[in-house]
Each structure stands twice: as C-alpha cells, then as structure tokens.
Amino acid sequence: HLGAREDFSAAMTYYGDKAKVRAYAARFASPDRSELVSVVIKPSNQLKITFLEAKDITELGTLKEASKLFVPGGAKIYSARTIKVKDQEGIRTYYFYEFRFDRQHVALMATVDSGKTYIAAATAPETRW
C-alpha cells in the first residue's frame, strides 16, 4: 500500500550524473519508505545545456548517451530500450531504463515535451523487486 507524500519539494532524488535537489511533481512511498514511485518534471535545458528548447528526448542524445543523464554512475543496467507511442501530436519517444543502484532496483521512463523532461521512476530494494 503506497501513501502520498505531502511535501514534494523537501525530497531529493539522484538520477544520472546531473544529480541535484529536485522538486517532485508526484511522489508516493510505502509506509517504511523503502518503495517509491516518483515523477519529476524539469526543463530539458537543465539536463543538457542548449540554447534551443528540446522537443523530443532524442535531442538529449541516443538511448545510450542519455543514460548518463538518467542512470547514476556505477549502476548495473539490466535493460534499456526506446519506446515510441503515437499521440495527438505524432510519435512521442520514451527512454526506459531498468537498473540496480546501491541495493535498489529502479525502473525509470523519461520523455520530453515542449522543452520539459518528464521522468517517472519506481524504486524498491533489490530483494523485494
């Protein structure tokens, strides 16, 4: 059973080498806080310095290149794939990464829309995944 966390801005998350304090758009945690589901929304130019507003995640790099933005250094990547979904505006590309980091199992999906990067992740101890 996951309960909502009320103070989204007080939490921290570490995704990739650009680790910074980040405000959550949504965050849910198990009672013991060992299992988390979170959503972070950030301007894409905070992940990769550019003068132009990114319209698609591929502008942040290939699946492998962008992994440096989303997967912490030293993590063991189990799988990574590109997912394409048709929506009202055409085809949207998502990057999906599943990895282990510091005894945690993480499934993370990211996309870009109108200059904003949307990152959704689920985390649990490797032994409970």
N, C-alpha and C positions, 0 to 999 in steps of 0.2 A: 504494500500500500504506500503510495507516494503522496506526501503532503506538500502544499505550496509553500515556498519560502517568500516571506513578505518583503524583506529588504534586499532587492535585487542589486542595488548599487554597491553594497558593502562587500560583496563576494569577489573572489579573484578566480581567474582561470588562466591556464597556461597552454596555449595552442601554438605550436611552432616556435621558431627562434625569435619571433617578434613578441615575446611574452610581455604583457603589460596588465595593469589593473584594468578590468573591463566591466562595464555595467551589463547585466543580463537583461534581455528582453523578457525572458521567462526562465524560471529555474524551479525544479521540483526535486525533492530529496526524500529518501527513505527516512524513517524515524531515527536511525543511527547514523545517517548522513553518508553511509558507505556507497549508496547507489544514487546516481544523479542523472537527471535529464535537463539539459540547458539549451537555450537559444541565445546567441549573441548576434547583434547587428552592428556593423561598423562600416564607416566609409571605406571603400576599397583602396583609396589612396593612402590610408593609414597602414595597410598591409604591404603595399608595394608603391613606392614613390613614383608618381607620374603626374603630368600636367593635365592629362585627359581623364575624364570620368569613365571608368570601366563599365561596359555594357554587358559583358559576358565573362564568366570565370576563366575562359581560355586566355583572356588578356592578362591574367596574373601568372601565366605560364602553363606548360603542359601539366598533366597529372603528376608526373614525377617532379618537375620543377616546383610546382605549387605545394608539394608535400612539405617543403621547408617552411612554408607559412602556417601550416595546419598541424603538422605532426612534430612533437618535441624531438630534439636531437637525442639519439641513443635509444629511441623507441624501436621495438620489434614490430615491423609491419606484417600483418597476416594477409591482408588483401587491400588492393586499391583498384578502383575502376571509375570509368566515366559513364554517367547515365544521362541520356537525352530524353526529355519529356516535351511533348507538344502542348503548348498552352495558347491563349488568345493571341499572343504577340508573335508566335512562331515556335521555334525549338529552343528550349532552355537547357543548358548544360549544367550538370551537377558533378562534383567530385566526391567520391566516397572513399573513406579510409577506415580500416579496422586494424587496431594495433594494441600492443601491450606497452605500458609505461609505468614504472615504479609499482609493480604488482597490481596495476589497474588494467582492465580490459576496456577499450574505448571503441565505439562506433561513431564516426563523425561524417556528416554530409555538409557540403558547402556549395553555395551558388552566388552569383552576382546579378543584381537587378538595379538599373538606374543609378549606378555608382555606389550602391551599398552591397556589402558582403554579408550574407546570411549563413551562420554556422549553427548547426544543430548537432548535439552530441549526447550520447548515453554512455555512462561510466559505471562500472561495478568492479569489485575485487575479482581478480582472475579466477579465484576458487569458487566464486558464486555465479560466474557468467553462464 
